[in-house]
Each structure stands twice: as C-alpha cells, then as structure tokens.
Amino acid sequence: MQTNGFTLAVGILFMAIPTAQAQTPGGGTQTVLHADDLTLSMSAHGKLQKRLEKAVFIVHASQTPSHPYDGNGLAFDGAAAAVQPDALQDILPPEAFQKIPQPGDSHPDTDVPPTSFFGRGLESVSSPFASRPTAKENVSASRQYYLTTADWLTGSTSFTVRIANTDVVAQLDYRDDAQNVAVLSTAPHPKVDGVAVLPFDPEAPIPAHAYLMLSPNTPYESLTQHVLHVDTAHLYGMSNHTARNGYPMFTLDGRLMGLSVGPTETRTKSFIVHPGILDRALHPQKYRRITEEKPDLYTL
C-alpha cells in the first residue's frame, strides 16, 4: 500500500498529541490546564476582581520591641483571604460556630401533629425507594476568619487587617507550622465577604491556572493570571510570580486554591501552599496516623 507524505505527516502529528491524565499523589504532576482558562474575557476578569475585593486584604503584623532603642519593633505586611466559616470547623472549637437553621429542621415547639388529613405525611416522600436529599450543615460564626501563611507571623504579637482604608484589630486564632497555615479573625465587617476553599481530591488533578490579587483595595490593585505546578501533594507547589507572605490564589470561580509563601532561589517563581496542603491543615483528622488502643483488663 502506498501513502503520500501528507498522510504520513498527519499520522505522526496525531500520535504526538499527549493525553491528560490525573495521577495519584507523589506520582508526578497533578495540575491540569483547561482551554477555557487560557482566555479570560474583560467582563469575567472584572467580575472576579470585584468579587475578590471583598475577600483579599492587606495584613500588618508587629513584634514587641526587644529593647528601649528598638522603637516600635519590627513590622511586616502581607495578605490574607477571608474564608467562609464552614471551612474551619475541624480546627476551631465548636463554640466558635452556630448552626444556621435549614428548611426541614426539627422544631420541638412547633412540631405538632397536623389535625388535617391533607397535612399528614406531606413532609416525607411516599416511595421507600426515593432517595432523601442529604441536608448540608451550614454554620455561621461570631467573627470573620482569614487564612494566610504562618511563617511570616512568627514572633508577632499584634495584627491588623486593612478593611475599607481602616486598620481593624485582628487576633491569631490558629496556626499549623507543619503546613504553614494560620487563621486570623476580626469582628464582622460589612465590606468583607468570605470565599469558599477549593476542596482537594487526591484522585483529581488541581487546576493549573490561578488568579492573584495584588495590592488589594489600593490604587495599585491588579488581578493577574498565573500557572500553578504541583508535583507532590504534601510539598509546596510553584507558581510564576514572586508574591510572598500569604498572598492568596483563586480559581476562576473565586475559590481559594493557594497561599504564597515566598520566592524560590531563582527569584522568578514562588512556593505555594496548594489545595493538598490546605486540606491537611484544615482537616488534620483525615491524615492522623495515630490509633488509640484500649487494653482489656481481666481479673484472674
């Protein structure tokens, strides 16, 4: 059989196209790039930037003066992302949250059997084979919580979050030095709207494109697009920017997917606390390898 050169070239080109594969942690790259992420319309860019203006804030951390001639002590600045309280239920005490009543919740004072025939049993499905929807538990909190990296807060004793051109006093509620994640909190503020945290699935790839809000709520504010590379789930990822001190990275739909640690040795990339590490910090019980044994005591 004879083939011309055009058919042979098309066959070689078709065989050279790689296929996207999601690999397990430690088995290679886990990031995936979608064609839709390569081009971002002006309207989508503006919508995302406007959303993140209520979720990304500049943070100042100050240390206590070490001697009388130290002045006001060392001061550092970074950034933090306001997050929704349900992402922190596994690491903060239960008294910090309050469940939001949902339709269908039981109310002892009002759960009285109906007297009308037509009102009986209408709250349940008649078929035993019908699947009941699982109600998602939503919670609220008395304070607004923020996520940032923990390393640059070491030694600091006072914190402020810049909201609407005002420095709001914040407190350090939690830190995980192993994963380099810290939780700050302030009093609730109408100009703050927390975002969701991107859930981590070890069997699914991580989005390769991320968006970074620089100098939020200032005249120099800008939303830039970057590439995130994650090679191993429990180690830092890398991105092609040089932000540091907790500057957050987001997906196209505005979910938190990373925190900037600082530039690499080449000063052209930054280490990133990516979704795999965030999941370890926010849900430590999932990765707990300690088993408690209760011995059985027998009386002979």
N, C-alpha and C positions, 0 to 999 in steps of 0.2 A: 504494500500500500504506500502511495506517495503522499507526502504532506508538504505544503508550501511553508515558507518561512514565517508568514503571518500567523498561521495556526499554531506553529511551534512556540512562537513568542507569547501568544495569549495563554497557552497551556502552562508555560513556565511562570508567567505573572500570576496566574490563578493559584498555582501551587505555593507561591511565596507569601500569600496573604496569611498573616497569623490569626489564630482564633483566640478570643478572650476566654480565659479560664480562671475560675475562683479557686485559689489554693488554700490549704489549711495553714494555721499559724506556724511560722517557722519554716514553711516550705517554699518561700520565695515571696515575690511581690504580691500584695493583697489589694492594690489600688486598681480601679477601673475607670476608664475615660469614656464618657458618652459624647456623641456628636453634638447633642443639644447644648452641652456646656461650653463648646468652643466659641460660639457666637451668642452674645447677650445683648438683647435689644436695649435701646435707651430707656424705654418705659420700664422694662424689667429691672434694669440697673437702678433707676431712680426709685422704684418701689422698694427694692431690697435695701437701699441706702436709707430711705426714710424709716423703714421698719427697724433697722439696726441703730438708728439714732436714739431709740428708747431702750436699747439693750446693751450698748457698749459705752463705758465710762472710764475716764482717767482716774487713777487711784494714786494717792500720795501716802507714803509710809515714812515715819520719822522715828529715829532712835533717841534714847535718852542720852544727854551729854555725858561723856565719860569723865570729864574734869572741868573745872571752872572756866578754863580758857577755850573750851570746845564750842562755845557759842550755843546755838540751838541744837547741836547734834547733827548727825548725818541724816539726809533726807533723800528719798528715792521716789521716782514716779514710774508708773506702769499703767496697765489697763485691766479691766475685769468685765465679765459678761454677766448681766442679770439673767438668772435662770428661774424657771418655774419651780415651786417648792416640791412637787411630787418627785423630782429627780434626786432629792436629798433625804428621802425617808429612811434609807438604810444606814445613814451615817449620823444623823442628828437625833436627839432624844425625841420620844413621841410627844412630849408636852409642847414641842415647838409647832405642832401641826393640829389642825382641826378639820374633820371630815366635812365636806360640802354635801348637804342632803341632795339625793337624787330622786327622780320620779320612781316610785315603786318601793322606796324605803319604808320600813315599818314605823308606825307612829302609835305607841300604846294608848295615847289619849283619844285618838280618833279612829282606831281600828275596831269599829263596832260592826257586828254582822248586819248586813242590809236587811231591811224589812220587806223590800220589794222583790218580787220573783225575778224581775228583769235585771236586777243588780247583782244577782248571785253568781259568783264564779267568773265574772267577766274580766277579772284581772289576771286570769291564768289562761293558758292555751288548752283547748279541749282535747287535742290529739296527744296521746302519750309519746308519739314518735317525733313531735315537733321539737326542735332544738331551742332551748331557752337562751336568750342573749345574756352573756356574762356582763354584769354591770361593772364598769371601770370605776375604781375608787378615786375620786378627786379630793384633793386636800387644799386647804388654804393655810397661810402662816401669818403670824402677827408681825413678822419682819420681812424685809426684802433681802434675798440672798444673791450673792455674786460668786462666780468662780474665777480664780486666777491661779498662777503658779505659786508654789510655796517658797522657792529658793530665795527670791528677792525680798521676801518679807522677814527673813531671819534676822533677829536682833532688834526689830522694830517694835515699838510699844504703843504707838498711836497711828491711826489710819483715818483717811478721809476719802470720800468719793465725790467727784465733781459732777453735780447734777444741776442743770439749769443755771450755770455760772455761779453756783454756790457750793462751798465745800461742806458736805454733810458728814458728820462724825460716824465712823463705822467701827465695828468690832470684829476680831478674829474668832470665829466660832469653831473651826475645824481645820486641821491640816494633816496631810498624808505625805510625809517626806519621801517615802519609798516611791510613790507615784508622782511626786512633785505637783500636788494639787492642794489648794487652800480654799476655804469658804469664808467670805466676809458677809456681813449683814449690816443694813441700815434700817431706820424707820421707814415705813411705806411712803412712797412719793408718787404723786400723780403723773410725773414725767417719766416714770420707769415702767417698762412692760417686759417681763422676763420671757425668755425663749425656751424652747424645748431642747433637750440634749439628744443628739443623734444616737439611737440605740446601736449597740455593737453586736453583730452576729459573726462568730468565727468562721462560719461556712460561707459567708457572703463577702464580696470584695468591698473595700472602702472607696467612696467617690474620690477621684483623683483631683478634681478641681475644687478649690475652696476660695472664699472671698474674705478679705481682710479690711476692716475699718480702721484707718489711721487717723490720729488726731481727732477723735470724735467730738462733736459739738463745739468745734473751734472754726475760725476762718480757713484753716488749712485742712479741713476734713476731706478725706478721699476714700473711695471704695475701690480696692484693687483686686485683681484676679490672679491666682497663683496655682501651682501644681503641688500636690501633696504626694509624697512617696513613702510608703510603709513597707518595710522588708520583714520585720518580725513584730508580732503583736505586743510583746512585753517590753520592747525597746522603743526609744524615740524614733519618730518619723522625721522627714526632712521636707522643707518647702523652700522655694526660690524667692525668699525675702529675708530681710535682716532685722525684723522687729523682735523685741525682747519683752521680758517682764510681764508675761501673761496676756499679750495682745491676742484676742480670740479670733478663730477662723470659723466660717459658717458655710453651710451648703447653700445652694441656690434658693431653696425654700425657707432659709432663715433659721436652720437648726445648728446648734453649736457642735462643731466637729473637731476642735483642736485649740490648744493654747500654746503660744510662742514662748519658748524658753530663752533662746539667745542664739547669736550667730555661730556657725561652725568655724573650724580652723581656717577655712578659705575665705571667710567673711563675705561669701556670696549666697549662702543658704542659712537657714535657721533650723534648730532642733524643735520638734513639735510633740507636745503631749496629745496624741491622736485618740480616736474613739476607743481603741483597745485598752489604752492606759486609763482613760477616763472611766471606763467600765470597771476596771479593777479598783479605782479609787472610790467610786460612788456605790459599788455593790461588793464590798470586800468579802461577804459571806460566800459568794459564789466561788471564790478562789481559796477559801480556807481549807487547809490540808490537815488540820488538827482534829483528831477524833477523841472524844472523851469516853473512856471506858469506866463502867460502874461494876466493880467486882461483887460477886455474890458471896455473902458470908454464911457459912454453915456452922452450926453448933454440934460438935461431936460429943 
